[in-house]
Amino acid sequence: MKKRTIRTVMVFGLVPLFCGFGVGSCDWAQLRFEPVSLNGFDPGDNAEDWNDYPWSMAYFVPDGETEGHVYVGTGNGIDELAMSGLGMLDESPYRPPEIRRYRPDLGKKQWERVFDYRDIEDGPDYTSTGFRFMTVYRAQSDEVNYLYASTFGSSPTIWRSATGEPGSWESVWTSGENGSIRGMATHNGLLYIAISNDLVMERTPGQIWATDGDAIWPVMQDGFGNDANHAIMALMSYNGWLYAGTANAETGYEVWRLEGPGKNGAEPVLVVNHGGPSCCNQAAATMCVFQDKLYVGNLTFVGSAVRGCDLIRISPDDSWETIVGPDSLSGYDSGFNRRTNTYLWWMVEHDGDLYASTWDFASVAQVVADNLDLVGDAFIAIRGLLEEGGLPSFKRTPTVVSTLTEGGADLYRSADGVTWTSVFTDGLGDPYNYGVRTMVSAEGCLYLGMANPFDGLEIWRSRCCAAE
């Protein structure tokens, strides 16, 4: 592999690993999904821009059309960004992101580029390095259906297009904060916007803004009165109210309810605090409404400990119960009995079932095991390895480590939200596919966006809909 892989090992691998064991994957998982992209979409582009993460995904049908496309926004050079934040990299860490859309009419693995930040800015210091989130919103101001995409970087921006075509994208708002526009949600005819200050060490409180497609105004700007709530990680419209999940590394995530029927502008209500089942649960980042209840999954960042993620669900009366985690209804402990599943990264309803995906820290054990010689050198001279050229290639030979830890993204499925079965626990046969970052259900298919900072992102989809 390339010089960048040793950086990834140093960011994620030089911390203690505690390998958990859990339910096995289904042998037929690979038969039910097929890859529909190359790593990073195409080799030339990936070699230059490092399309690591499918950070955002949406299915969009423009007005006047009967069919749409699946769109993916990339997160680029994730390991460089992490190392820059740790003061371990002097060169510019910024690589411009892009948006692609699936074109099966041109070929099973063809993804058309519809937006490229290289067309907007000259490097090397790009103001955005990833498209964090996508959503479809019919603007109240002009009744036009738009695809909205928001970015991560030094100048987080919202872009939109009424057609999704190349050249049709317009910038509609810049937050003025370092970090991310982490999420967006339609609620009572407005589009609400989540601000996450996740780029700088000195964090400021998370914010929520709203737009009707024309004007944009603040809804909450003080982290719900708590400076430790440095990010709004997720927004969801549920039971007539807007729910917001925060990131809080001090006392655990919080979930708040605001902007409800006849109560717009009223004081928000705290629904969940102290990370729900555990104060170690730092970010309420994943929300999904399923069978009239709001499911909330969390991220536990590896800097604090390697601890599995939890899953709770909230009822219309704002009571909540643990689905996955300590004393859970499902019987699964944190991380679906796998403590290396530290992120519950995405949830989606597909074909009547709820799907939940993870980021599995055990994948890093595979990289370390495959490259022990280089990891040893990294301990001795990290900065020297970063700056000198001609590093030896990395090996990609699955070892006993992957067998023991089942490194690679996990996917779980439930018909009732309580009884869960594993679809796969091995990144669909590749332990370097370390997380299912996003999913979308579209036209009978379940699309999976695999994060892979070693070879580039991958998109997979369920075979049941493959008819090309």
C-alpha positions in Angstrom: 0.0 0.0 0.0 0.9 3.6 0.1 2.5 6.0 2.5 -0.9 7.1 3.7 -1.6 3.7 5.2 1.1 4.0 7.9 -0.6 7.2 8.9 -3.8 5.5 9.3 -2.2 2.8 11.4 -0.7 5.4 13.6 -3.9 7.3 14.1 -6.1 4.3 14.9 -3.6 1.5 15.7 -1.3 2.9 18.3 -3.8 2.6 21.1 -4.7 -0.4 23.3 -6.9 -2.9 21.5 -9.4 -4.9 23.5 -11.0 -7.5 21.2 -14.5 -8.6 21.9 -16.3 -11.6 20.6 -20.0 -11.8 19.6 -22.4 -13.3 17.2 -21.1 -14.8 14.0 -21.8 -13.6 10.5 -24.1 -15.3 8.1 -22.1 -17.4 5.5 -24.5 -16.2 2.8 -24.0 -12.5 3.4 -21.8 -12.0 0.4 -24.3 -13.7 -1.7 -27.0 -11.2 -0.8 -24.9 -8.1 -1.6 -22.8 -7.1 -4.6 -20.3 -4.3 -5.1 -21.4 -1.6 -7.4 -18.4 0.7 -7.2 -14.6 0.5 -7.5 -12.6 1.6 -4.5 -12.9 5.3 -4.3 -15.0 5.3 -7.5 -11.9 5.3 -9.9 -8.2 4.6 -9.3 -6.9 7.9 -10.7 -9.2 10.1 -8.7 -8.8 8.0 -5.5 -5.0 8.2 -5.8 -5.1 12.0 -5.8 -8.0 12.8 -3.5 -8.3 9.8 -1.2 -12.0 9.1 -1.3 -12.1 7.3 2.0 -15.7 7.7 3.3 -19.1 7.6 1.7 -20.0 10.3 4.3 -23.4 10.9 2.9 -25.9 9.2 0.7 -29.4 10.0 -0.6 -31.9 9.0 -3.3 -33.3 11.9 -5.2 -36.0 12.3 -7.9 -36.2 15.8 -9.4 -39.5 17.4 -10.1 -40.9 16.3 -13.4 -38.9 13.0 -13.4 -40.3 9.5 -12.6 -36.9 7.9 -11.7 -34.0 9.1 -9.6 -30.5 8.3 -8.7 -28.5 7.3 -5.6 -26.1 10.1 -4.7 -22.9 9.7 -2.6 -20.8 12.5 -1.1 -17.3 11.7 -0.2 -15.1 12.3 2.9 -11.5 12.7 1.8 -8.1 12.0 3.4 -9.6 11.2 6.8 -6.3 9.9 8.3 -4.5 13.2 7.3 -7.2 15.2 8.9 -6.9 13.2 12.1 -3.1 13.5 12.2 -3.3 17.3 11.5 -5.7 17.7 14.5 -3.1 15.8 16.6 -0.3 18.1 15.5 1.5 15.2 13.7 1.3 16.6 10.1 2.8 19.9 8.8 1.6 19.7 5.2 -2.0 20.7 4.2 -4.4 17.9 5.2 -7.2 19.2 2.9 -8.3 17.1 0.0 -11.4 18.3 -2.0 -14.6 16.1 -1.8 -17.0 15.3 -4.6 -20.5 14.0 -5.2 -21.2 11.1 -7.5 -24.5 9.5 -8.6 -25.0 5.9 -9.6 -25.5 5.3 -13.4 -26.3 1.6 -13.8 -27.5 2.5 -17.3 -23.9 3.1 -18.2 -22.5 0.1 -16.4 -22.8 -1.8 -13.1 -20.0 0.1 -11.4 -20.4 3.5 -13.1 -20.7 6.6 -10.9 -21.0 10.0 -12.6 -19.3 12.9 -11.0 -21.9 15.7 -10.5 -19.9 18.0 -8.1 -16.2 18.4 -7.6 -14.7 20.9 -5.1 -11.7 21.2 -7.4 -14.1 23.2 -9.7 -14.9 25.5 -6.8 -11.6 26.3 -5.2 -7.9 26.1 -5.8 -5.8 24.1 -3.4 -4.1 23.2 -1.3 -6.1 24.6 1.5 -9.6 23.7 0.5 -12.3 25.0 2.9 -14.2 21.7 2.7 -12.9 18.1 2.7 -16.1 16.1 2.9 -19.9 16.2 2.2 -21.1 15.2 5.7 -24.8 14.9 5.0 -27.4 14.8 2.3 -31.2 15.1 2.4 -34.1 15.9 0.1 -36.2 18.9 1.0 -39.1 20.5 -0.9 -38.5 24.1 -0.1 -41.4 26.0 1.5 -40.4 29.2 -0.2 -40.8 28.1 -3.8 -42.2 24.5 -3.6 -39.2 23.1 -5.6 -37.8 19.7 -4.6 -34.0 20.0 -3.9 -31.2 17.7 -3.0 -29.3 19.4 -0.2 -25.6 18.5 0.7 -23.6 19.9 3.6 -19.9 20.0 4.1 -17.1 19.5 6.7 -14.2 21.9 6.9 -13.0 25.3 7.9 -16.1 26.9 6.2 -19.0 24.4 6.4 -21.4 25.1 3.6 -24.8 24.0 2.3 -25.2 23.3 -1.4 -28.3 22.3 -3.3 -29.5 21.3 -6.7 -33.0 21.0 -8.2 -31.8 18.5 -10.8 -28.7 16.8 -9.4 -27.0 17.5 -12.7 -23.4 18.7 -13.1 -23.2 22.5 -13.0 -26.5 22.9 -11.3 -25.3 23.2 -7.7 -25.6 26.4 -5.8 -24.2 27.5 -2.4 -27.1 28.6 -0.1 -25.4 29.2 3.3 -22.1 29.1 5.1 -22.2 28.6 8.9 -19.1 30.6 9.8 -18.0 27.9 12.3 -15.1 25.4 12.0 -16.4 21.9 11.8 -19.5 20.4 10.2 -23.0 20.8 9.2 -23.5 17.4 10.6 -27.2 16.7 9.8 -30.4 18.1 8.4 -34.0 17.1 8.9 -37.4 18.3 7.5 -39.8 19.1 10.3 -43.2 20.9 10.0 -42.3 22.2 6.5 -38.9 23.6 7.4 -35.4 22.3 7.0 -33.5 22.2 10.3 -29.7 22.3 10.3 -27.3 20.7 12.9 -23.9 22.5 13.5 -21.0 20.5 15.0 -17.8 22.2 16.0 -15.6 19.2 15.5 -12.6 20.6 13.7 -10.9 22.6 16.4 -9.5 21.7 19.8 -11.2 24.7 21.5 -14.8 23.8 20.9 -17.8 26.1 20.9 -21.4 24.9 21.7 -23.5 23.2 19.1 -26.2 25.0 17.2 -29.4 24.4 15.3 -30.6 26.7 12.5 -33.7 26.5 10.2 -34.6 27.5 6.7 -37.7 27.6 4.5 -35.5 27.4 1.4 -34.9 31.1 1.3 -34.3 32.8 4.7 -32.1 31.1 7.3 -32.3 31.8 11.0 -30.9 30.5 14.3 -33.1 28.2 16.6 -30.6 27.3 19.3 -27.0 28.5 19.6 -25.8 27.6 23.1 -25.6 23.8 23.2 -28.9 23.8 25.0 -27.3 25.9 27.8 -24.3 23.5 28.2 -21.0 24.4 26.7 -19.9 20.8 26.8 -22.6 20.0 24.2 -20.1 21.0 21.5 -22.0 19.4 18.6 -25.5 18.7 17.4 -24.9 15.3 15.9 -28.4 14.3 14.6 -31.9 15.7 14.1 -35.1 13.8 13.6 -38.8 14.7 13.3 -40.8 12.4 15.5 -44.2 12.4 17.1 -44.8 16.0 16.0 -41.6 17.3 17.6 -38.0 17.9 16.5 -35.5 15.7 18.4 -31.8 16.6 18.6 -28.8 14.5 19.7 -25.7 16.1 21.1 -22.0 15.2 21.5 -20.7 15.6 25.1 -17.4 14.1 26.1 -17.7 15.2 29.7 -20.9 13.7 30.9 -22.3 11.7 28.0 -24.6 12.6 25.1 -28.0 14.3 25.5 -31.2 14.1 23.5 -33.5 17.1 23.5 -37.1 17.7 22.2 -38.0 21.1 20.7 -40.2 22.8 18.1 -43.4 20.8 18.6 -47.1 21.3 17.7 -48.2 24.8 18.8 -45.0 25.1 20.9 -42.5 26.5 18.4 -40.1 28.8 20.2 -40.9 27.2 23.6 -38.1 26.0 25.9 -36.5 22.7 24.8 -37.1 19.6 27.0 -34.3 17.2 28.0 -35.3 13.6 27.2 -32.1 11.6 27.7 -28.9 12.7 29.5 -25.6 11.2 30.7 -25.3 9.1 27.6 -28.4 7.0 28.2 -27.2 3.6 29.4 -23.6 4.9 30.0 -21.9 8.2 30.5 -19.1 6.8 28.2 -21.6 7.2 25.3 -20.3 10.4 23.9 -22.4 11.2 20.8 -26.0 10.6 19.9 -25.2 10.5 16.3 -27.7 8.1 14.7 -31.5 8.4 14.7 -34.2 6.5 12.9 -38.0 6.3 13.4 -39.2 2.7 13.2 -42.6 1.4 14.2 -43.6 4.6 15.9 -40.6 4.8 18.1 -37.4 6.8 17.8 -34.2 4.7 17.9 -30.9 6.5 18.9 -27.5 5.0 18.5 -24.2 6.4 19.8 -20.6 6.8 19.0 -17.9 6.1 21.6 -14.6 7.6 20.5 -11.5 5.5 20.8 -9.6 8.2 22.6 -11.4 7.4 25.8 -11.7 3.6 25.7 -12.6 0.8 23.4 -16.2 0.3 24.3 -19.1 -1.0 22.3 -21.9 1.3 21.2 -25.4 1.2 22.7 -28.9 1.6 21.2 -31.9 3.0 22.9 -35.4 3.8 21.7 -37.7 6.6 22.8 -41.5 6.3 23.0 -44.1 9.0 22.3 -44.3 9.8 26.1 -40.5 10.4 26.1 -39.7 7.4 28.2 -36.8 5.4 26.9 -35.4 1.9 27.1 -32.1 0.2 26.2 -32.3 -2.1 23.2 -28.5 -2.9 22.9 -26.3 -2.3 25.9 -26.3 -2.9 29.7 -29.5 -4.8 30.8 -30.9 -4.5 27.3 -34.3 -5.8 26.0 -32.6 -7.6 23.2 -30.1 -9.4 25.5 -27.2 -7.9 23.6 -24.6 -6.1 25.5 -22.8 -3.0 24.1 -21.7 -3.3 20.5 -23.9 -6.3 19.9 -21.6 -8.2 22.3 -18.6 -6.9 20.4 -16.8 -4.2 22.3 -14.8 -3.2 19.2 -18.1 -2.0 17.6 -17.6 1.4 19.0 -19.8 3.3 16.5 -23.4 2.6 15.7 -22.9 4.5 12.4 -26.3 4.3 10.6 -29.8 3.0 10.7 -32.4 2.7 8.0 -35.7 0.9 7.5 -35.7 -1.4 4.4 -38.4 -3.8 3.3 -40.1 -3.6 6.7 -37.0 -4.3 8.8 -34.7 -2.0 10.7 -31.0 -2.2 9.8 -28.2 -1.0 12.0 -24.5 -0.7 11.0 -21.3 -0.3 12.9 -17.7 0.9 12.7 -15.5 -2.0 14.0 -12.3 -1.0 15.6 -11.1 -4.5 15.3 -10.2 -3.8 11.7 -7.2 -1.8 12.9 -5.9 -5.0 14.6 -5.8 -6.6 11.1 -3.8 -3.7 9.7 -1.3 -3.8 12.6 -0.9 -7.5 12.3 -0.3 -7.3 8.6 2.4 -4.6 9.1 4.1 -5.3 12.4 7.5 -4.3 10.9 6.3 -0.9 9.9 4.3 -0.4 13.1 7.5 -1.1 15.1 9.3 1.6 13.1 6.5 3.9 13.7 6.9 3.7 17.5 10.5 4.7 17.1 10.3 7.5 14.6 6.7 8.6 13.7 7.6 11.9 12.2 10.5 10.5 10.3 8.3 7.9 8.7 5.7 10.6 7.8 8.2 12.8 6.1 10.5 10.4 4.2 9.4 9.0 0.9 9.7 5.5 -0.5 8.0 3.6 2.3 7.5 -0.1 1.5 4.1 -1.3 0.4 1.7 -2.6 2.9 0.5 -6.1 2.8 -3.2 -7.1 2.7 -3.1 -10.7 3.8 -5.9 -11.6 6.2 -4.4 -13.4 9.2 -5.6 -15.2 12.3 -6.3 -11.8 13.7 -9.3 -11.3 11.4 -10.5 -14.8 12.3 -10.4 -14.1 16.0 -11.8 -10.5 16.0 -13.9 -10.7 12.9 -12.6 -7.3 11.9 -14.7 -5.3 9.4 -18.1 -3.6 9.4 -21.1 -5.2 11.0 -24.7 -5.1 9.8 -27.7 -6.2 12.0 -31.3 -6.5 11.2 -34.5 -6.6 13.2 -38.2 -7.0 12.3 -39.5 -5.6 15.7 -36.6 -3.4 16.9 -35.8 -5.8 19.8 -34.8 -9.2 18.3 -31.7 -8.7 16.2 -29.7 -11.0 13.9 -26.4 -10.4 12.2 -26.3 -10.0 8.4 -22.5 -9.9 8.4 -19.7 -9.1 10.8 -16.7 -9.0 8.5 -17.0 -6.0 6.1 -18.4 -8.3 3.5 -15.3 -10.4 3.4 -12.8 -7.5 3.7 -11.7 -6.5 7.2 -10.4 -3.2 5.8 -14.0 -2.2 5.1 -14.1 -1.1 8.7 -17.6 0.5 8.8 -20.9 0.9 7.0 -20.9 4.7 7.2 -24.3 5.2 5.6 -27.2 3.3 4.0 -30.2 4.1 1.8 -33.2 2.1 0.7 -34.1 3.0 -2.9 -36.3 1.2 -5.5 -36.2 -2.1 -3.7 -32.5 -2.1 -3.0 -30.5 -1.6 0.2 -27.4 0.4 -0.6 -24.4 0.2 1.8 -21.7 2.9 1.9 -18.5 1.2 3.1 -15.8 3.4 4.7 -12.3 2.1 3.8 -9.3 4.5 4.4 -6.8 1.9 3.1 -8.1 1.3 -0.4 -11.0 3.8 -0.8 -14.7 3.7 -0.2 -17.0 1.0 -1.6 -20.7 0.9 -2.4 -22.6 -2.4 -2.1 -26.2 -3.2 -2.7 -28.6 -6.0 -2.1 -28.9 -8.5 -5.0 -32.6 -8.8 -4.9 -33.1 -5.7 -7.0 -30.2 -6.3 -9.5 -31.9 -6.6 -12.8 -29.5 -4.7 -15.2 
